[in-house]
């Protein structure tokens, strides 16, 4: 691992520990944290979500975090209060490892900007 990757992993583990203190358990992976971001961005609190809604929440989270690099822009909310995003520039073609690194970097940035109490 190169130094940059080690730093990303260190910051990632710190974020997971911070989230554990707030929610009572450590999120097991990137998807779990994306789900939490989606719920936060929806802004309706703790609800029961069906499988499709959970996928939508993760999509909301991905769009939100990638908006920091200008890949998505918020279009607005639908009649049920769910945010809708539009792509603004093409995502580069990455392998799965590079995609995960990009998302982790932006998830960390999300918590630094949107919820600095955690970082």
C-alpha positions in Angstrom: 0.0 0.0 0.0 1.2 3.4 -0.8 1.3 6.2 1.9 -1.9 7.8 0.5 -3.8 4.6 0.7 -2.6 4.0 4.3 -3.8 7.5 5.3 -7.2 6.9 3.7 -7.5 3.6 5.5 -6.5 5.3 8.8 -9.1 8.1 8.4 -11.7 5.5 7.3 -11.2 3.5 10.5 -11.4 6.6 12.6 -14.7 7.5 11.0 -16.0 4.0 11.7 -15.0 4.4 15.4 -16.6 7.8 15.6 -19.9 6.4 14.1 -19.8 3.6 16.6 -19.8 6.1 19.5 -22.9 7.8 18.0 -25.0 4.9 16.8 -23.8 2.2 19.2 -22.2 -0.1 16.8 -19.4 0.1 14.2 -20.7 0.1 10.6 -19.4 -3.0 9.0 -18.7 -1.6 5.6 -19.0 1.2 3.0 -22.6 0.2 2.2 -23.7 0.5 5.8 -22.2 4.0 6.0 -23.8 5.0 2.6 -27.1 3.8 4.0 -26.7 6.0 7.1 -25.9 9.0 4.8 -28.9 8.3 2.7 -31.2 8.3 5.8 -29.6 11.5 7.0 -30.1 13.2 3.6 -33.7 12.0 3.4 -34.2 13.7 6.8 -37.2 11.7 8.0 -35.5 10.0 10.9 -35.6 6.4 11.7 -38.1 4.6 9.6 -38.6 1.1 8.3 -37.5 0.9 4.7 -38.3 -1.8 2.1 -35.5 -3.2 -0.1 -36.1 -0.8 -2.9 -36.2 2.2 -0.6 -32.9 1.0 0.9 -31.3 0.9 -2.5 -32.7 4.4 -3.2 -31.2 5.7 0.1 -27.8 4.3 -1.0 -28.2 6.0 -4.4 -29.0 9.3 -2.6 -25.9 8.9 -0.5 -23.6 8.1 -3.5 -25.0 11.1 -5.4 -24.5 13.4 -2.4 -20.9 12.4 -1.7 -20.0 12.5 -5.4 -21.5 16.0 -5.7 -18.4 17.2 -3.8 -16.4 16.5 -7.0 -19.2 17.9 -9.2 -20.4 14.6 -10.6 -24.0 15.2 -9.4 -26.2 18.1 -8.7 -29.4 18.2 -6.6 -32.4 18.7 -8.8 -34.9 19.0 -5.9 -37.3 16.9 -3.9 -40.2 14.9 -5.1 -43.7 15.1 -3.6 -42.7 12.6 -0.9 -39.6 14.6 0.1 -37.1 12.3 -1.5 -34.1 14.1 -3.1 -33.4 13.6 -6.8 -30.0 14.1 -8.3 -28.8 14.6 -11.9 -25.4 13.7 -13.3 -23.4 16.8 -14.3 -20.2 15.1 -15.6 -19.2 11.6 -16.6 -17.6 9.5 -13.9 -14.2 8.2 -14.9 -13.9 4.4 -15.5 -12.4 2.9 -12.4 -12.0 -0.7 -11.2 -13.8 -1.7 -8.1 -10.9 -0.9 -5.8 -10.6 2.7 -7.2 -14.4 3.2 -7.0 -14.3 2.2 -3.3 -11.4 4.6 -2.6 -13.2 7.5 -4.3 -16.3 6.8 -2.3 -14.5 6.4 0.9 -12.6 9.8 0.3 -15.9 11.5 -0.3 -17.7 9.8 2.6 -15.0 11.1 4.9 -15.4 14.5 3.3 -19.2 14.3 3.9 -18.7 13.8 7.6 -16.1 16.6 7.8 -18.4 19.1 6.0 -21.9 18.0 7.0 -21.4 16.4 10.4 -18.1 17.7 11.8 -19.0 16.6 15.3 -18.0 13.1 14.2 -14.5 14.0 12.8 
